[in-house]
Structures are given as C-alpha cells and as structure tokens.
Amino acid sequence: MLHVKDNTSSKSLCFTSEENLTMKLKYTKLQLVLEIIGLLLLVGMIVFIYIQWDQIPQQVPMHYNALGKIDSWGSKYQILVLPTISILLYTFMTVVSFFPQIWNVPVQVTNENKEAVYLSTKNLIIFLKVEMLTIFFYLNYHTVTAQPLSITFLPIFLITIFGTVVFFIVRIIRVGNEKKHNCEL
C-alpha cells in the first residue's frame, strides 16, 4: 500500500495494487443455509416436474400478464426451459461468488475494506440467487399446474428483488466508506 500526502489538504490518500485485493471468502453460516435452501429449491423444481410429468396437460401456460393471468400457452416440453434457466443461473451466480475481485462495487476497494465489502457483496449475490430460485420455483409450480399467478406476484417480486439490491448497495457503501476512513488516517 502506498500512502501519498495530498499537498492541497491534510489527508493521506490510499492506493492499493490490484493483486492485493484478491481474497478467498469462506462461507458464513447464513450463506451456507441460503445455499442449501437454493439447492433444495432447484432440486425440488426438477423433482416436481418429474413426479408430475404424466399429469401435465399437453398445453401449459408459458406467459402471464402483469395481473397474473395466463396470456400465452405452449407445449408441455417448454416447461423444461425454466429449470434449465434456473440451473444456468444457479451455476453462474455460484461461480461468480468465488471471484470477488471481478465484482463491480460502488466503493473503492482497499486492503482495509475488502473483507467487509466482499462479504456484503457475496451476501447480495447469494440472497439474489435464492430469491430468483424461489420465484422460478413459484412460476414453475403454477406453470405445471396450469394456474394463474396471484395478482400480488409482480409487486412482491419487484419489491423483493429491488429491495434486496438497494439494501445491499447501501450496506456496501457504508462498510466500504467506514473502512476507507481508517486508510486515510
């Protein structure tokens, strides 16, 4: 780390090299519980389709409007699209969670704040993964059973996803700036 005195103020500026900002994050207990829940949702979705396959009608809902009403129908084989997307999403988000140095965060990452910033960002990724899998499980259930969605689905979905993102962005900024002040002292 290089400390440089700014001649125009009494503050010291912190500069860190990119290679010092890499780190391996271990799972917290909360993260492990969430990962297990996410995996159970994913497996549950696939098992549910397998168990119900013979009872699934040849035409199933493929799209719902903003009020949760079915507005498009498709072949029962199209049901496999949602679990496929879920598997890809789960895999991608899990792999990305192991490489914190590639994450784009709203604060400058320093050696002093990297652990707190990376932990909060990993929490964001894991929470979003479980929320998306929960939503996909719900959609999959309603598609397999050919039921419309609740009228509250869309508002709850939007509030949950955007609420989580806003909460964690604010948290990342706070922990990043708290630790940044230690660097400037």
Secondary structure, 3 states (H helix, E strand, C coil): CEEEECCCCCCEEEECCHHHHCCCCCCCHHHHHHHHHHHHHHHHHHHHHHHHHHHCCCEEEEEECCCCCEEEEEEHHHHHHHHHHHHHHHHHHHHHCCCHHHCCCCCCCCCCCHHHHHHHHHHHHHHHHHHHHHHHHHHHHHHHCCCCCCCCHHHHHHHHHHHHHHHHHHHHHHHHHHHHHHHHC
